[in-house]
């Protein structure tokens, strides 16, 4: 499970210091998938890790000799860490949104 985000190049329509009109997309939709697709991919990865941990846990409960308890515990910990990271990202995004909405114009 990798939550690493690749850096994106800034489109030519958005320059540092140049004001972007509210409601204008400024060409951000065509930037190699953008933030939304990276976030969507990370969420899919976390969901996959949780599904895998659940599957392994069920296999251990059914006493499948091919699945070890150690492997299951590591998968559960990976899923838990990924979920906690997702919660932190969500909380930061909500806080940023709240800060922006409370700014005086």
C-alpha positions in Angstrom: 0.0 0.0 0.0 1.5 3.3 -1.1 0.0 6.6 -0.2 2.8 8.6 -1.8 1.5 11.4 -4.1 3.5 12.3 -7.2 4.3 16.0 -7.7 2.3 17.7 -10.3 3.5 20.4 -12.7 1.8 23.7 -12.5 -0.3 24.5 -15.7 0.7 27.6 -17.7 -2.6 29.2 -17.1 -1.9 29.5 -13.3 1.1 31.6 -12.5 2.4 32.3 -9.0 1.1 35.7 -7.9 -1.6 35.8 -10.6 -5.1 36.0 -9.2 -7.5 33.3 -10.1 -11.1 34.4 -10.4 -13.5 32.7 -8.1 -15.4 30.0 -9.9 -12.8 29.7 -12.7 -11.3 26.2 -13.0 -8.0 27.7 -14.4 -7.3 24.6 -16.4 -6.7 22.4 -13.3 -8.9 19.6 -14.7 -6.3 18.5 -17.2 -3.3 18.3 -14.9 -2.4 14.6 -15.1 -5.5 13.6 -13.0 -4.9 16.2 -10.4 -5.5 16.2 -6.7 -8.9 14.6 -6.9 -7.6 11.5 -8.7 -4.6 11.2 -6.4 -6.9 11.3 -3.4 -9.3 8.9 -5.0 -6.4 6.5 -5.6 -5.2 6.8 -2.0 -8.7 6.1 -0.7 -9.0 3.1 -3.0 -5.7 1.8 -1.7 -6.8 2.2 2.0 -10.1 0.5 1.2 -8.2 -2.4 -0.5 -6.0 -2.8 2.5 -9.0 -2.9 4.8 -10.7 -5.5 2.6 -7.6 -7.6 2.5 -7.2 -7.4 6.3 -10.9 -8.5 6.7 -10.4 -11.4 4.3 -7.3 -12.6 6.2 -9.0 -12.2 9.5 -11.9 -14.4 8.3 -9.4 -17.0 7.0 -7.7 -17.2 10.4 -11.0 -17.5 12.1 -11.8 -20.5 9.8 -8.4 -22.0 10.8 -7.0 -22.0 7.3 -3.5 -23.4 7.6 -2.2 -21.3 4.6 -2.8 -18.0 6.4 -0.6 -17.1 9.3 -1.6 -15.1 12.3 1.4 -12.8 11.9 0.5 -12.0 8.3 -3.0 -11.2 9.4 -1.9 -8.9 12.2 0.5 -7.0 9.9 -2.3 -6.6 7.4 -4.6 -5.3 10.1 -2.0 -2.8 11.3 -1.4 -1.6 7.8 -5.1 -1.0 7.3 -5.4 0.8 10.6 -2.5 3.1 9.9 -3.9 3.9 6.4 -7.3 4.6 7.9 -5.8 6.9 10.6 -3.8 8.8 7.9 -7.0 9.2 5.9 -8.7 10.6 8.9 -5.9 13.1 9.4 -6.0 14.2 5.8 -9.8 14.6 6.0 -9.5 16.6 9.2 -6.9 18.9 7.7 -9.0 19.4 4.6 -12.1 20.3 6.6 -10.0 22.7 8.8 -8.6 24.4 5.6 -12.0 24.7 4.1 -13.3 26.3 7.4 -10.4 28.7 7.5 -11.0 29.8 3.9 -14.7 30.2 4.5 -14.0 32.4 7.6 -11.6 34.7 5.7 -12.8 38.2 5.3 -12.7 39.4 1.7 
